[in-house]
Amino acid sequence: MKGAFSLDGKIAVVTGGSSGIGAAIVSRFREAGARVTVADRLPPAIEDEFFVRTDVSVETEVSSLLDGVRDRFGRLDILINNAGIQPLGVTFEKITASVLERTFAVNVNGVTYGIKHASRLMGEGGRIINMASFVGLLGIPSGTAYAASKAAVVHLTRCGAIELACRGITVNAIAPGTIRTPAVTGIPDNPEIPFAESRTPLGRLGETDEVAAAVHFLASDEASYVTGAILPVDGGISAGWERYDLTLPREINSKGEWHDPES
Ligand SMILES: NC(=O)c1ccc[n+]([C@@H]2O[C@H](COP(=O)([O-])OP(=O)(O)OC[C@H]3O[C@@H](n4cnc5c(N)ncnc54)[C@H](O)[C@@H]3O)[C@@H](O)[C@H]2O)c1
């Protein structure tokens, strides 16, 4: 009998699998028994025989990637739409058509093409998992194109879940907080790091393995009744405000007991 959360024999594709969160998902899936194709614009640091150079913003590249996986392995079970670019820190004053267009081409069109072509090839039990972000759930200053693109990923996830439910394919998303990846640590003196450490309720950045663990659950047979879910993996940063000034209602007395007002 297969162990809990086994991905034994599953055929998976991870876009953006050469770096950061995607690379952690590739490793974890392989440890769980899946046969994983890495799809990225750039090759992984360590040569990978299952690497397919792909730009997810080009529909024909996504469709031929997924057709190729189905032809090579006979099936497609899991697609992780993880590839993304992260132009944070761009205010409305600074936003340009070129940043908007490239951000949406990769983060939104790429996910859309992934859902379109994976669902064409998947059977019952198929799993599609999209990488959103906590800034797709909450507004932040300088979020502009990036935050809006991740809000779109949240909605594509819900629409995909509803449309594909009749075929037994689930569509879910992860909304990571600030995760220690090259996209974050590669920015010299990145002010996001101390800010996220001080504002995240769990008091630290997330690690790629912590995101991969949540993706693993959603990809597993055990998640068969989960679809249309947006799972935050963010140390609690999307749970609420750290401060909101309030006072006790009149109905609570000095001993902390509730007294309904006299009618
Ligand atoms: N790191 C974070 O704090 C964080 C937080 C929330 C969401 N995310 C999201 O998680 C995902 C992974 O981010 P990461 O931090 O691991 O970034 P990363 O930059 O380390 O990795 C992203 C990978 O995507 C690839 N990629 C970029 N454009 C592509 C394209 N057009 N086609 C194919 N591949 C492409 C890159 O080559 C790279 O290998 C992204 O969607 C990102 O928006 C990251």
The ligand as an ORCA input file, in Angstrom:
! r2SCAN-3c Opt
* xyz 0 1
  N       9.592     34.613     -2.774
  C       8.510     35.178     -2.285
  O       8.564     35.877     -1.261
  C       7.176     34.973     -2.962
  C       6.041     35.429     -2.281
  C       4.790     35.250     -2.869
  C       4.682     34.640     -4.112
  N       5.819     34.227     -4.759
  C       5.628     33.603     -6.072
  O       6.232     32.334     -6.069
  C       6.671     32.009     -7.386
  C       8.136     31.595     -7.343
  O       8.888     32.696     -6.859
  P      10.374     32.567     -6.285
  O      10.479     33.536     -5.171
  O      10.733     31.168     -6.097
  O      11.152     33.247     -7.518
  P      12.508     32.877     -8.272
  O      12.837     34.110     -9.043
  O      13.518     32.279     -7.343
  O      12.019     31.728     -9.276
  C      11.128     32.004    -10.298
  C      11.451     31.113    -11.481
  O      10.499     31.412    -12.528
  C      11.208     31.457    -13.741
  N      10.490     32.275    -14.712
  C      10.334     33.627    -14.720
  N       9.649     34.003    -15.801
  C       9.357     32.868    -16.484
  C       8.671     32.606    -17.693
  N       8.157     33.611    -18.438
  N       8.541     31.324    -18.095
  C       9.076     30.312    -17.387
  N       9.764     30.505    -16.247
  C       9.893     31.769    -15.802
  C      12.562     32.045    -13.399
  O      13.552     31.751    -14.401
  C      12.853     31.362    -12.072
  O      13.535     30.146    -12.232
  C       6.402     33.244     -8.248
  O       5.164     33.078     -8.925
  C       6.291     34.346     -7.220
  O       5.530     35.442     -7.661
  C       7.056     34.374     -4.212
*
